[in-house]
């Protein structure tokens, strides 16, 4: 019977966790950029109406 390779399994879990965290950070970054763009557009709009 083959012996389980716990180091490999641990590394795979770490890689999956890191990938998941990077995806979460990317979503948050996109939301912040969208909110910033919306606030910039809102700030510029009243100035052009004058």
mmCIF entry with sequence, helices, sheets and N, C-alpha, C, O atoms, coordinates in Angstrom:
data_MODEL
# 
_entry.id   MODEL 
# 
_entity.id                         1 
_entity.type                       polymer 
_entity.pdbx_number_of_molecules   1 
# 
_entity_poly.entity_id                      1 
_entity_poly.type                           'polypeptide(L)' 
_entity_poly.nstd_linkage                   no 
_entity_poly.nstd_monomer                   no 
_entity_poly.pdbx_seq_one_letter_code       
;(UNK)(UNK)(UNK)(UNK)(UNK)(UNK)(UNK)(UNK)(UNK)(UNK)(UNK)(UNK)(UNK)(UNK)(UNK)(UNK)
(UNK)(UNK)(UNK)(UNK)(UNK)(UNK)(UNK)(UNK)(UNK)(UNK)(UNK)(UNK)(UNK)(UNK)(UNK)(UNK)
(UNK)(UNK)(UNK)(UNK)(UNK)(UNK)(UNK)(UNK)(UNK)(UNK)(UNK)(UNK)(UNK)(UNK)(UNK)(UNK)
(UNK)(UNK)
;
_entity_poly.pdbx_seq_one_letter_code_can   XXXXXXXXXXXXXXXXXXXXXXXXXXXXXXXXXXXXXXXXXXXXXXXXXX 
_entity_poly.pdbx_strand_id                 A 
# 
loop_
_entity_poly_seq.entity_id 
_entity_poly_seq.num 
_entity_poly_seq.mon_id 
_entity_poly_seq.hetero 
1 1  UNK n 
1 2  UNK n 
1 3  UNK n 
1 4  UNK n 
1 5  UNK n 
1 6  UNK n 
1 7  UNK n 
1 8  UNK n 
1 9  UNK n 
1 10 UNK n 
1 11 UNK n 
1 12 UNK n 
1 13 UNK n 
1 14 UNK n 
1 15 UNK n 
1 16 UNK n 
1 17 UNK n 
1 18 UNK n 
1 19 UNK n 
1 20 UNK n 
1 21 UNK n 
1 22 UNK n 
1 23 UNK n 
1 24 UNK n 
1 25 UNK n 
1 26 UNK n 
1 27 UNK n 
1 28 UNK n 
1 29 UNK n 
1 30 UNK n 
1 31 UNK n 
1 32 UNK n 
1 33 UNK n 
1 34 UNK n 
1 35 UNK n 
1 36 UNK n 
1 37 UNK n 
1 38 UNK n 
1 39 UNK n 
1 40 UNK n 
1 41 UNK n 
1 42 UNK n 
1 43 UNK n 
1 44 UNK n 
1 45 UNK n 
1 46 UNK n 
1 47 UNK n 
1 48 UNK n 
1 49 UNK n 
1 50 UNK n 
# 
_struct_asym.id          A 
_struct_asym.entity_id   1 
# 
_struct_conf.conf_type_id            HELX_P 
_struct_conf.id                      HELX_P1 
_struct_conf.pdbx_PDB_helix_id       AA1 
_struct_conf.beg_label_comp_id       UNK 
_struct_conf.beg_label_asym_id       A 
_struct_conf.beg_label_seq_id        6 
_struct_conf.pdbx_beg_PDB_ins_code   ? 
_struct_conf.end_label_comp_id       UNK 
_struct_conf.end_label_asym_id       A 
_struct_conf.end_label_seq_id        49 
_struct_conf.pdbx_end_PDB_ins_code   ? 
_struct_conf.beg_auth_comp_id        UNK 
_struct_conf.beg_auth_asym_id        A 
_struct_conf.beg_auth_seq_id         6 
_struct_conf.end_auth_comp_id        UNK 
_struct_conf.end_auth_asym_id        A 
_struct_conf.end_auth_seq_id         49 
_struct_conf.pdbx_PDB_helix_class    1 
_struct_conf.details                 ? 
_struct_conf.pdbx_PDB_helix_length   44 
# 
_struct_conf_type.id          HELX_P 
_struct_conf_type.criteria    ? 
_struct_conf_type.reference   ? 
# 
loop_
_atom_site.group_PDB 
_atom_site.id 
_atom_site.type_symbol 
_atom_site.label_atom_id 
_atom_site.label_alt_id 
_atom_site.label_comp_id 
_atom_site.label_asym_id 
_atom_site.label_entity_id 
_atom_site.label_seq_id 
_atom_site.pdbx_PDB_ins_code 
_atom_site.Cartn_x 
_atom_site.Cartn_y 
_atom_site.Cartn_z 
_atom_site.occupancy 
_atom_site.B_iso_or_equiv 
_atom_site.pdbx_formal_charge 
_atom_site.auth_seq_id 
_atom_site.auth_comp_id 
_atom_site.auth_asym_id 
_atom_site.auth_atom_id 
_atom_site.pdbx_PDB_model_num 
ATOM 1   N N  . UNK A 1 1  ? 0.846   -1.185 0.000   1.00 0.00 ? 1  UNK A N  1 
ATOM 2   C CA . UNK A 1 1  ? 0.000   0.000  0.000   1.00 0.00 ? 1  UNK A CA 1 
ATOM 3   C C  . UNK A 1 1  ? 0.888   1.244  0.000   1.00 0.00 ? 1  UNK A C  1 
ATOM 4   O O  . UNK A 1 1  ? 1.884   1.303  0.721   1.00 0.00 ? 1  UNK A O  1 
ATOM 5   N N  . UNK A 1 2  ? 0.528   2.215  -0.798  1.00 0.00 ? 2  UNK A N  1 
ATOM 6   C CA . UNK A 1 2  ? 1.316   3.430  -0.929  1.00 0.00 ? 2  UNK A CA 1 
ATOM 7   C C  . UNK A 1 2  ? 1.140   4.322  0.297   1.00 0.00 ? 2  UNK A C  1 
ATOM 8   O O  . UNK A 1 2  ? 0.064   4.408  0.889   1.00 0.00 ? 2  UNK A O  1 
ATOM 9   N N  . UNK A 1 3  ? 2.221   4.968  0.646   1.00 0.00 ? 3  UNK A N  1 
ATOM 10  C CA . UNK A 1 3  ? 2.209   5.881  1.785   1.00 0.00 ? 3  UNK A CA 1 
ATOM 11  C C  . UNK A 1 3  ? 1.709   7.255  1.317   1.00 0.00 ? 3  UNK A C  1 
ATOM 12  O O  . UNK A 1 3  ? 2.161   7.747  0.283   1.00 0.00 ? 3  UNK A O  1 
ATOM 13  N N  . UNK A 1 4  ? 0.796   7.874  2.048   1.00 0.00 ? 4  UNK A N  1 
ATOM 14  C CA . UNK A 1 4  ? 0.288   9.193  1.622   1.00 0.00 ? 4  UNK A CA 1 
ATOM 15  C C  . UNK A 1 4  ? 1.395   10.254 1.684   1.00 0.00 ? 4  UNK A C  1 
ATOM 16  O O  . UNK A 1 4  ? 2.227   10.267 2.591   1.00 0.00 ? 4  UNK A O  1 
ATOM 17  N N  . UNK A 1 5  ? 1.369   11.127 0.698   1.00 0.00 ? 5  UNK A N  1 
ATOM 18  C CA . UNK A 1 5  ? 2.352   12.207 0.631   1.00 0.00 ? 5  UNK A CA 1 
ATOM 19  C C  . UNK A 1 5  ? 1.704   13.464 1.214   1.00 0.00 ? 5  UNK A C  1 
ATOM 20  O O  . UNK A 1 5  ? 1.095   14.254 0.493   1.00 0.00 ? 5  UNK A O  1 
ATOM 21  N N  . UNK A 1 6  ? 1.843   13.631 2.499   1.00 0.00 ? 6  UNK A N  1 
ATOM 22  C CA . UNK A 1 6  ? 1.191   14.747 3.185   1.00 0.00 ? 6  UNK A CA 1 
ATOM 23  C C  . UNK A 1 6  ? 1.762   16.093 2.769   1.00 0.00 ? 6  UNK A C  1 
ATOM 24  O O  . UNK A 1 6  ? 1.041   17.090 2.749   1.00 0.00 ? 6  UNK A O  1 
ATOM 25  N N  . UNK A 1 7  ? 3.033   16.133 2.441   1.00 0.00 ? 7  UNK A N  1 
ATOM 26  C CA . UNK A 1 7  ? 3.638   17.396 2.003   1.00 0.00 ? 7  UNK A CA 1 
ATOM 27  C C  . UNK A 1 7  ? 2.989   17.890 0.712   1.00 0.00 ? 7  UNK A C  1 
ATOM 28  O O  . UNK A 1 7  ? 2.708   19.079 0.565   1.00 0.00 ? 7  UNK A O  1 
ATOM 29  N N  . UNK A 1 8  ? 2.755   16.968 -0.221  1.00 0.00 ? 8  UNK A N  1 
ATOM 30  C CA . UNK A 1 8  ? 2.124   17.337 -1.481  1.00 0.00 ? 8  UNK A CA 1 
ATOM 31  C C  . UNK A 1 8  ? 0.707   17.827 -1.238  1.00 0.00 ? 8  UNK A C  1 
ATOM 32  O O  . UNK A 1 8  ? 0.294   18.846 -1.792  1.00 0.00 ? 8  UNK A O  1 
ATOM 33  N N  . UNK A 1 9  ? -0.039  17.105 -0.411  1.00 0.00 ? 9  UNK A N  1 
ATOM 34  C CA . UNK A 1 9  ? -1.419  17.494 -0.116  1.00 0.00 ? 9  UNK A CA 1 
ATOM 35  C C  . UNK A 1 9  ? -1.467  18.865 0.548   1.00 0.00 ? 9  UNK A C  1 
ATOM 36  O O  . UNK A 1 9  ? -2.322  19.691 0.227   1.00 0.00 ? 9  UNK A O  1 
ATOM 37  N N  . UNK A 1 10 ? -0.547  19.098 1.473   1.00 0.00 ? 10 UNK A N  1 
ATOM 38  C CA . UNK A 1 10 ? -0.516  20.394 2.170   1.00 0.00 ? 10 UNK A CA 1 
ATOM 39  C C  . UNK A 1 10 ? -0.207  21.511 1.170   1.00 0.00 ? 10 UNK A C  1 
ATOM 40  O O  . UNK A 1 10 ? -0.838  22.568 1.198   1.00 0.00 ? 10 UNK A O  1 
ATOM 41  N N  . UNK A 1 11 ? 0.755   21.276 0.298   1.00 0.00 ? 11 UNK A N  1 
ATOM 42  C CA . UNK A 1 11 ? 1.122   22.285 -0.692  1.00 0.00 ? 11 UNK A CA 1 
ATOM 43  C C  . UNK A 1 11 ? -0.045  22.590 -1.622  1.00 0.00 ? 11 UNK A C  1 
ATOM 44  O O  . UNK A 1 11 ? -0.273  23.747 -1.974  1.00 0.00 ? 11 UNK A O  1 
ATOM 45  N N  . UNK A 1 12 ? -0.786  21.559 -2.022  1.00 0.00 ? 12 UNK A N  1 
ATOM 46  C CA . UNK A 1 12 ? -1.950  21.764 -2.885  1.00 0.00 ? 12 UNK A CA 1 
ATOM 47  C C  . UNK A 1 12 ? -3.017  22.593 -2.183  1.00 0.00 ? 12 UNK A C  1 
ATOM 48  O O  . UNK A 1 12 ? -3.645  23.456 -2.796  1.00 0.00 ? 12 UNK A O  1 
ATOM 49  N N  . UNK A 1 13 ? -3.221  22.325 -0.885  1.00 0.00 ? 13 UNK A N  1 
ATOM 50  C CA . UNK A 1 13 ? -4.198  23.124 -0.122  1.00 0.00 ? 13 UNK A CA 1 
ATOM 51  C C  . UNK A 1 13 ? -3.743  24.566 -0.017  1.00 0.00 ? 13 UNK A C  1 
ATOM 52  O O  . UNK A 1 13 ? -4.556  25.483 -0.128  1.00 0.00 ? 13 UNK A O  1 
ATOM 53  N N  . UNK A 1 14 ? -2.434  24.780 0.199   1.00 0.00 ? 14 UNK A N  1 
ATOM 54  C CA . UNK A 1 14 ? -1.904  26.143 0.300   1.00 0.00 ? 14 UNK A CA 1 
ATOM 55  C C  . UNK A 1 14 ? -2.074  26.891 -1.021  1.00 0.00 ? 14 UNK A C  1 
ATOM 56  O O  . UNK A 1 14 ? -2.430  28.069 -1.030  1.00 0.00 ? 14 UNK A O  1 
ATOM 57  N N  . UNK A 1 15 ? -1.820  26.204 -2.132  1.00 0.00 ? 15 UNK A N  1 
ATOM 58  C CA . UNK A 1 15 ? -1.968  26.824 -3.449  1.00 0.00 ? 15 UNK A CA 1 
ATOM 59  C C  . UNK A 1 15 ? -3.426  27.200 -3.692  1.00 0.00 ? 15 UNK A C  1 
ATOM 60  O O  . UNK A 1 15 ? -3.712  28.294 -4.178  1.00 0.00 ? 15 UNK A O  1 
ATOM 61  N N  . UNK A 1 16 ? -4.348  26.300 -3.358  1.00 0.00 ? 16 UNK A N  1 
ATOM 62  C CA . UNK A 1 16 ? -5.770  26.570 -3.543  1.00 0.00 ? 16 UNK A CA 1 
ATOM 63  C C  . UNK A 1 16 ? -6.211  27.749 -2.678  1.00 0.00 ? 16 UNK A C  1 
ATOM 64  O O  . UNK A 1 16 ? -6.979  28.602 -3.124  1.00 0.00 ? 16 UNK A O  1 
ATOM 65  N N  . UNK A 1 17 ? -5.727  27.789 -1.454  1.00 0.00 ? 17 UNK A N  1 
ATOM 66  C CA . UNK A 1 17 ? -6.084  28.876 -0.540  1.00 0.00 ? 17 UNK A CA 1 
ATOM 67  C C  . UNK A 1 17 ? -5.559  30.212 -1.058  1.00 0.00 ? 17 UNK A C  1 
ATOM 68  O O  . UNK A 1 17 ? -6.260  31.223 -1.010  1.00 0.00 ? 17 UNK A O  1 
ATOM 69  N N  . UNK A 1 18 ? -4.314  30.210 -1.557  1.00 0.00 ? 18 UNK A N  1 
ATOM 70  C CA . UNK A 1 18 ? -3.716  31.432 -2.080  1.00 0.00 ? 18 UNK A CA 1 
ATOM 71  C C  . UNK A 1 18 ? -4.480  31.923 -3.313  1.00 0.00 ? 18 UNK A C  1 
ATOM 72  O O  . UNK A 1 18 ? -4.719  33.121 -3.461  1.00 0.00 ? 18 UNK A O  1 
ATOM 73  N N  . UNK A 1 19 ? -4.861  30.994 -4.194  1.00 0.00 ? 19 UNK A N  1 
ATOM 74  C CA . UNK A 1 19 ? -5.617  31.357 -5.390  1.00 0.00 ? 19 UNK A CA 1 
ATOM 75  C C  . UNK A 1 19 ? -6.958  31.962 -5.008  1.00 0.00 ? 19 UNK A C  1 
ATOM 76  O O  . UNK A 1 19 ? -7.375  32.962 -5.590  1.00 0.00 ? 19 UNK A O  1 
ATOM 77  N N  . UNK A 1 20 ? -7.632  31.369 -4.041  1.00 0.00 ? 20 UNK A N  1 
ATOM 78  C CA . UNK A 1 20 ? -8.922  31.866 -3.587  1.00 0.00 ? 20 UNK A CA 1 
ATOM 79  C C  . UNK A 1 20 ? -8.774  33.273 -2.995  1.00 0.00 ? 20 UNK A C  1 
ATOM 80  O O  . UNK A 1 20 ? -9.610  34.142 -3.243  1.00 0.00 ? 20 UNK A O  1 
ATOM 81  N N  . UNK A 1 21 ? -7.716  33.495 -2.218  1.00 0.00 ? 21 UNK A N  1 
ATOM 82  C CA . UNK A 1 21 ? -7.482  34.811 -1.620  1.00 0.00 ? 21 UNK A CA 1 
ATOM 83  C C  . UNK A 1 21 ? -7.194  35.851 -2.694  1.00 0.00 ? 21 UNK A C  1 
ATOM 84  O O  . UNK A 1 21 ? -7.671  36.982 -2.605  1.00 0.00 ? 21 UNK A O  1 
ATOM 85  N N  . UNK A 1 22 ? -6.415  35.476 -3.715  1.00 0.00 ? 22 UNK A N  1 
ATOM 86  C CA . UNK A 1 22 ? -6.114  36.409 -4.796  1.00 0.00 ? 22 UNK A CA 1 
ATOM 87  C C  . UNK A 1 22 ? -7.379  36.783 -5.568  1.00 0.00 ? 22 UNK A C  1 
ATOM 88  O O  . UNK A 1 22 ? -7.546  37.937 -5.961  1.00 0.00 ? 22 UNK A O  1 
ATOM 89  N N  . UNK A 1 23 ? -8.265  35.819 -5.787  1.00 0.00 ? 23 UNK A N  1 
ATOM 90  C CA . UNK A 1 23 ? -9.530  36.106 -6.473  1.00 0.00 ? 23 UNK A CA 1 
ATOM 91  C C  . UNK A 1 23 ? -10.380 37.057 -5.641  1.00 0.00 ? 23 UNK A C  1 
ATOM 92  O O  . UNK A 1 23 ? -11.007 37.966 -6.183  1.00 0.00 ? 23 UNK A O  1 
ATOM 93  N N  . UNK A 1 24 ? -10.402 36.852 -4.343  1.00 0.00 ? 24 UNK A N  1 
ATOM 94  C CA . UNK A 1 24 ? -11.166 37.719 -3.452  1.00 0.00 ? 24 UNK A CA 1 
ATOM 95  C C  . UNK A 1 24 ? -10.591 39.137 -3.471  1.00 0.00 ? 24 UNK A C  1 
ATOM 96  O O  . UNK A 1 24 ? -11.340 40.112 -3.530  1.00 0.00 ? 24 UNK A O  1 
ATOM 97  N N  . UNK A 1 25 ? -9.261  39.249 -3.421  1.00 0.00 ? 25 UNK A N  1 
ATOM 98  C CA . UNK A 1 25 ? -8.619  40.562 -3.471  1.00 0.00 ? 25 UNK A CA 1 
ATOM 99  C C  . UNK A 1 25 ? -8.911  41.264 -4.796  1.00 0.00 ? 25 UNK A C  1 
ATOM 100 O O  . UNK A 1 25 ? -9.127  42.476 -4.826  1.00 0.00 ? 25 UNK A O  1 
ATOM 101 N N  . UNK A 1 26 ? -8.918  40.502 -5.890  1.00 0.00 ? 26 UNK A N  1 
ATOM 102 C CA . UNK A 1 26 ? -9.193  41.085 -7.201  1.00 0.00 ? 26 UNK A CA 1 
ATOM 103 C C  . UNK A 1 26 ? -10.620 41.626 -7.258  1.00 0.00 ? 26 UNK A C  1 
ATOM 104 O O  . UNK A 1 26 ? -10.853 42.713 -7.787  1.00 0.00 ? 26 UNK A O  1 
ATOM 105 N N  . UNK A 1 27 ? -11.579 40.867 -6.713  1.00 0.00 ? 27 UNK A N  1 
ATOM 106 C CA . UNK A 1 27 ? -12.977 41.335 -6.685  1.00 0.00 ? 27 UNK A CA 1 
ATOM 107 C C  . UNK A 1 27 ? -13.084 42.618 -5.869  1.00 0.00 ? 27 UNK A C  1 
ATOM 108 O O  . UNK A 1 27 ? -13.747 43.566 -6.288  1.00 0.00 ? 27 UNK A O  1 
ATOM 109 N N  . UNK A 1 28 ? -12.437 42.653 -4.708  1.00 0.00 ? 28 UNK A N  1 
ATOM 110 C CA . UNK A 1 28 ? -12.504 43.853 -3.866  1.00 0.00 ? 28 UNK A CA 1 
ATOM 111 C C  . UNK A 1 28 ? -11.866 45.047 -4.570  1.00 0.00 ? 28 UNK A C  1 
ATOM 112 O O  . UNK A 1 28 ? -12.380 46.163 -4.502  1.00 0.00 ? 28 UNK A O  1 
ATOM 113 N N  . UNK A 1 29 ? -10.737 44.803 -5.252  1.00 0.00 ? 29 UNK A N  1 
ATOM 114 C CA . UNK A 1 29 ? -10.049 45.882 -5.958  1.00 0.00 ? 29 UNK A CA 1 
ATOM 115 C C  . UNK A 1 29 ? -10.940 46.428 -7.076  1.00 0.00 ? 29 UNK A C  1 
ATOM 116 O O  . UNK A 1 29 ? -11.014 47.642 -7.271  1.00 0.00 ? 29 UNK A O  1 
ATOM 117 N N  . UNK A 1 30 ? -11.618 45.540 -7.812  1.00 0.00 ? 30 UNK A N  1 
ATOM 118 C CA . UNK A 1 30 ? -12.519 45.980 -8.870  1.00 0.00 ? 30 UNK A CA 1 
ATOM 119 C C  . UNK A 1 30 ? -13.675 46.794 -8.311  1.00 0.00 ? 30 UNK A C  1 
ATOM 120 O O  . UNK A 1 30 ? -14.074 47.795 -8.906  1.00 0.00 ? 30 UNK A O  1 
ATOM 121 N N  . UNK A 1 31 ? -14.218 46.374 -7.170  1.00 0.00 ? 31 UNK A N  1 
ATOM 122 C CA . UNK A 1 31 ? -15.315 47.116 -6.548  1.00 0.00 ? 31 UNK A CA 1 
ATOM 123 C C  . UNK A 1 31 ? -14.852 48.502 -6.112  1.00 0.00 ? 31 UNK A C  1 
ATOM 124 O O  . UNK A 1 31 ? -15.575 49.482 -6.292  1.00 0.00 ? 31 UNK A O  1 
ATOM 125 N N  . UNK A 1 32 ? -13.652 48.591 -5.538  1.00 0.00 ? 32 UNK A N  1 
ATOM 126 C CA . UNK A 1 32 ? -13.118 49.894 -5.112  1.00 0.00 ? 32 UNK A CA 1 
ATOM 127 C C  . UNK A 1 32 ? -12.902 50.803 -6.309  1.00 0.00 ? 32 UNK A C  1 
ATOM 128 O O  . UNK A 1 32 ? -13.222 51.991 -6.253  1.00 0.00 ? 32 UNK A O  1 
ATOM 129 N N  . UNK A 1 33 ? -12.358 50.253 -7.398  1.00 0.00 ? 33 UNK A N  1 
ATOM 130 C CA . UNK A 1 33 ? -12.121 51.064 -8.591  1.00 0.00 ? 33 UNK A CA 1 
ATOM 131 C C  . UNK A 1 33 ? -13.432 51.530 -9.209  1.00 0.00 ? 33 UNK A C  1 
ATOM 132 O O  . UNK A 1 33 ? -13.528 52.665 -9.677  1.00 0.00 ? 33 UNK A O  1 
ATOM 133 N N  . UNK A 1 34 ? -14.438 50.671 -9.214  1.00 0.00 ? 34 UNK A N  1 
ATOM 134 C CA . UNK A 1 34 ? -15.737 51.055 -9.756  1.00 0.00 ? 34 UNK A CA 1 
ATOM 135 C C  . UNK A 1 34 ? -16.368 52.147 -8.898  1.00 0.00 ? 34 UNK A C  1 
ATOM 136 O O  . UNK A 1 34 ? -16.949 53.097 -9.425  1.00 0.00 ? 34 UNK A O  1 
ATOM 137 N N  . UNK A 1 35 ? -16.257 52.015 -7.594  1.00 0.00 ? 35 UNK A N  1 
ATOM 138 C CA . UNK A 1 35 ? -16.817 53.025 -6.697  1.00 0.00 ? 35 UNK A CA 1 
ATOM 139 C C  . UNK A 1 35 ? -16.069 54.351 -6.857  1.00 0.00 ? 35 UNK A C  1 
ATOM 140 O O  . UNK A 1 35 ? -16.678 55.421 -6.830  1.00 0.00 ? 35 UNK A O  1 
ATOM 141 N N  . UNK A 1 36 ? -14.765 54.271 -7.021  1.00 0.00 ? 36 UNK A N  1 
ATOM 142 C CA . UNK A 1 36 ? -13.964 55.488 -7.196  1.00 0.00 ? 36 UNK A CA 1 
ATOM 143 C C  . UNK A 1 36 ? -14.331 56.160 -8.514  1.00 0.00 ? 36 UNK A C  1 
ATOM 144 O O  . UNK A 1 36 ? -14.457 57.383 -8.568  1.00 0.00 ? 36 UNK A O  1 
ATOM 145 N N  . UNK A 1 37 ? -14.502 55.386 -9.560  1.00 0.00 ? 37 UNK A N  1 
ATOM 146 C CA . UNK A 1 37 ? -14.865 55.946 -10.864 1.00 0.00 ? 37 UNK A CA 1 
ATOM 147 C C  . UNK A 1 37 ? -16.245 56.596 -10.791 1.00 0.00 ? 37 UNK A C  1 
ATOM 148 O O  . UNK A 1 37 ? -16.459 57.669 -11.356 1.00 0.00 ? 37 UNK A O  1 
ATOM 149 N N  . UNK A 1 38 ? -17.172 55.952 -10.102 1.00 0.00 ? 38 UNK A N  1 
ATOM 150 C CA . UNK A 1 38 ? -18.517 56.502 -9.967  1.00 0.00 ? 38 UNK A CA 1 
ATOM 151 C C  . UNK A 1 38 ? -18.489 57.809 -9.178  1.00 0.00 ? 38 UNK A C  1 
ATOM 152 O O  . UNK A 1 38 ? -19.187 58.760 -9.531  1.00 0.00 ? 38 UNK A O  1 
ATOM 153 N N  . UNK A 1 39 ? -17.693 57.861 -8.120  1.00 0.00 ? 39 UNK A N  1 
ATOM 154 C CA . UNK A 1 39 ? -17.625 59.081 -7.317  1.00 0.00 ? 39 UNK A CA 1 
ATOM 155 C C  . UNK A 1 39 ? -16.914 60.200 -8.090  1.00 0.00 ? 39 UNK A C  1 
ATOM 156 O O  . UNK A 1 39 ? -17.265 61.372 -7.952  1.00 0.00 ? 39 UNK A O  1 
ATOM 157 N N  . UNK A 1 40 ? -15.921 59.836 -8.898  1.00 0.00 ? 40 UNK A N  1 
ATOM 158 C CA . UNK A 1 40 ? -15.239 60.841 -9.718  1.00 0.00 ? 40 UNK A CA 1 
ATOM 159 C C  . UNK A 1 40 ? -16.190 61.412 -10.758 1.00 0.00 ? 40 UNK A C  1 
ATOM 160 O O  . UNK A 1 40 ? -16.204 62.621 -10.992 1.00 0.00 ? 40 UNK A O  1 
ATOM 161 N N  . UNK A 1 41 ? -16.981 60.555 -11.378 1.00 0.00 ? 41 UNK A N  1 
ATOM 162 C CA . UNK A 1 41 ? -17.946 61.015 -12.374 1.00 0.00 ? 41 UNK A CA 1 
ATOM 163 C C  . UNK A 1 41 ? -19.011 61.892 -11.726 1.00 0.00 ? 41 UNK A C  1 
ATOM 164 O O  . UNK A 1 41 ? -19.430 62.888 -12.315 1.00 0.00 ? 41 UNK A O  1 
ATOM 165 N N  . UNK A 1 42 ? -19.446 61.541 -10.539 1.00 0.00 ? 42 UNK A N  1 
ATOM 166 C CA . UNK A 1 42 ? -20.457 62.321 -9.838  1.00 0.00 ? 42 UNK A CA 1 
ATOM 167 C C  . UNK A 1 42 ? -19.888 63.685 -9.427  1.00 0.00 ? 42 UNK A C  1 
ATOM 168 O O  . UNK A 1 42 ? -20.596 64.691 -9.458  1.00 0.00 ? 42 UNK A O  1 
ATOM 169 N N  . UNK A 1 43 ? -18.632 63.712 -9.051  1.00 0.00 ? 43 UNK A N  1 
ATOM 170 C CA . UNK A 1 43 ? -18.003 64.968 -8.647  1.00 0.00 ? 43 UNK A CA 1 
ATOM 171 C C  . UNK A 1 43 ? -17.810 65.889 -9.849  1.00 0.00 ? 43 UNK A C  1 
ATOM 172 O O  . UNK A 1 43 ? -17.928 67.106 -9.706  1.00 0.00 ? 43 UNK A O  1 
ATOM 173 N N  . UNK A 1 44 ? -17.521 65.352 -11.011 1.00 0.00 ? 44 UNK A N  1 
ATOM 174 C CA . UNK A 1 44 ? -17.288 66.163 -12.198 1.00 0.00 ? 44 UNK A CA 1 
ATOM 175 C C  . UNK A 1 44 ? -18.589 66.666 -12.824 1.00 0.00 ? 44 UNK A C  1 
ATOM 176 O O  . UNK A 1 44 ? -18.613 67.737 -13.430 1.00 0.00 ? 44 UNK A O  1 
ATOM 177 N N  . UNK A 1 45 ? -19.640 65.919 -12.683 1.00 0.00 ? 45 UNK A N  1 
ATOM 178 C CA . UNK A 1 45 ? -20.901 66.253 -13.344 1.00 0.00 ? 45 UNK A CA 1 
ATOM 179 C C  . UNK A 1 45 ? -21.473 67.606 -12.899 1.00 0.00 ? 45 UNK A C  1 
ATOM 180 O O  . UNK A 1 45 ? -21.823 68.406 -13.766 1.00 0.00 ? 45 UNK A O  1 
ATOM 181 N N  . UNK A 1 46 ? -21.587 67.906 -11.608 1.00 0.00 ? 46 UNK A N  1 
ATOM 182 C CA . UNK A 1 46 ? -22.128 69.213 -11.218 1.00 0.00 ? 46 UNK A CA 1 
ATOM 183 C C  . UNK A 1 46 ? -21.256 70.386 -11.670 1.00 0.00 ? 46 UNK A C  1 
ATOM 184 O O  . UNK A 1 46 ? -21.775 71.466 -11.953 1.00 0.00 ? 46 UNK A O  1 
ATOM 185 N N  . UNK A 1 47 ? -19.961 70.188 -11.739 1.00 0.00 ? 47 UNK A N  1 
ATOM 186 C CA . UNK A 1 47 ? -19.063 71.272 -12.157 1.00 0.00 ? 47 UNK A CA 1 
ATOM 187 C C  . UNK A 1 47 ? -19.307 71.641 -13.614 1.00 0.00 ? 47 UNK A C  1 
ATOM 188 O O  . UNK A 1 47 ? -19.214 72.816 -13.971 1.00 0.00 ? 47 UNK A O  1 
ATOM 189 N N  . UNK A 1 48 ? -19.613 70.681 -14.450 1.00 0.00 ? 48 UNK A N  1 
ATOM 190 C CA . UNK A 1 48 ? -19.843 70.960 -15.861 1.00 0.00 ? 48 UNK A CA 1 
ATOM 191 C C  . UNK A 1 48 ? -21.201 71.596 -16.123 1.00 0.00 ? 48 UNK A C  1 
ATOM 192 O O  . UNK A 1 48 ? -21.390 72.219 -17.167 1.00 0.00 ? 48 UNK A O  1 
ATOM 193 N N  . UNK A 1 49 ? -22.157 71.453 -15.198 1.00 0.00 ? 49 UNK A N  1 
ATOM 194 C CA . UNK A 1 49 ? -23.490 72.019 -15.362 1.00 0.00 ? 49 UNK A CA 1 
ATOM 195 C C  . UNK A 1 49 ? -23.526 73.524 -15.108 1.00 0.00 ? 49 UNK A C  1 
ATOM 196 O O  . UNK A 1 49 ? -24.485 74.190 -15.497 1.00 0.00 ? 49 UNK A O  1 
ATOM 197 N N  . UNK A 1 50 ? -22.522 74.052 -14.479 1.00 0.00 ? 50 UNK A N  1 
ATOM 198 C CA . UNK A 1 50 ? -22.541 75.471 -14.117 1.00 0.00 ? 50 UNK A CA 1 
ATOM 199 C C  . UNK A 1 50 ? -22.301 76.378 -15.287 1.00 0.00 ? 50 UNK A C  1 
ATOM 200 O O  . UNK A 1 50 ? -22.290 77.599 -15.130 1.00 0.00 ? 50 UNK A O  1 
# 
